[in-house]
Amino acid sequence: MSSQPAASAAPVVTVKLLLNGKFVESSTQEWQEVINPATQEVLASVPFATDAEINAAVAAAKQAYKTWKNTPIAARARIMLKLQALVREHMSRIAHTLSAEQGKTLADAEGDIFRGLEVVEHACSIGSLQLGEFAENVAGGVDTYSIRQPIGVCVGITPFNFPAMIPLWMFPMAIVCGNTFILKPSEQDPLTPMLLAELALEAGIPPGVLNIIHGGKRAVDALCSHPDIVAVSFVGSTGVGTHVYNLASQHGKRVQSMMGAKNHAVVMPDAHKEQSLNAVVGSTFGAAGQRCMATSVTVLVGAAQAWIPEIVAKAKTLKVNAGSEKGADLGPVISKSAKQRILGLVQDGLTEGAKLELDGRSVKVLGFEHGNFIGPTIFSGVTAKMKIYTQEIFGPVMVIVSVNSLDEAIEFVNNNPFGNGVGIFTQSGAAARKFQNEIDVGQVGINVPIPVPVPFFSFTGSRGSKLGDLGPYGKQVVQFYTQTKTITARWFDDSATSSGVNTTISLK
């Protein structure tokens, strides 16, 4: 943290705030460098917004809500149609920015954008998503109907690992439902969300409907406790997510908090070996393991335990390089501190007796010697009490657990406190059906390694991976960003005769 943008031979780009439709320079004295994790190059300096700037963002959103909530639903949908077209048009530019500040390969960066774009496309269907219900003649001449109305000023707090996808999960759905929105992106990679904001304004989002402030805990706490905020959506680590949920709930907000994970892939001995191992290795090491849906635990059942050498061989073929380089399979982790934490957990695994099948700690990338690189790392012989199992590593580390039966695998997974995602690899329909029925995890893949549903459905992590009962996209998020109003109506014509005073609660 510095008191002003860092000095260098060339002026450092300063990340702006978005307040009431304008990109403005912050007046703060607190700044943080945005670092390319492959080169350590300073890409920009991001401000930690002042209290006055945070309040200005809320005030702009509150004022804009007065008119935006009454904007015709078709007009809101057309803005989303324009936004999805602009995101597609600028896909390459966004991906290069994302890769530079987050470290992902260009292919993975485009995947990040595309999965968010799917939610924007779904937002274009708001005309059918926000429909109410109607029942005629529920009593004599009485009709009852419900409508879904926006709720007010909403907030989104997003993590570093998906700087395009998760903002696009949040503000388009909130806005298209008629709310106004304040985005607080990760201070580690804010350039991508700012590009998306530029496109949102170009698409026609009016001043004050979308605002962006930057900062750390102070900004988060200010938003979670602000009296004019009605809802908070969070995606990130368990510790911060629990804090956000508790603080915002205590201040009367609606809250959805998607948090940490320890996702398992259960590999049965009858699984299609080549397809299954490719899927497990890819989902473990893609994005350098920095996904909340990464397969960090491989559970080998029975005879599948003999496949460890083939898993290691496949992992060895993966190319570690800067995300900008062709042929890279995984890039660097986000920061030096993240790398040191991961290396510390790898050492814990060795200390606690796990077998290191593949060691990626000493990987070197020619031309990027200062990058935060860790190669694919694999442990076998892992038990439920080891730190590499109990803690979310959030790096390119696979831990392998061996069990004797499907029942033992299900029990093992269900004993883990997290419930984000799980997969089973098998060619047995009976085994798959038993697994999906008995497993206590919100999102289940059958021969699918990362079971993140398409936006027609809702993201449904559970247990220790989620606080709040509604997910961040799909039909559930329309419920989150709207309130139901029920109207019971009766009309009389001039010739109607009175039935007298009714002191009961019934309608006749």
Disulfide bonds with the S-S distance in Angstrom:
none
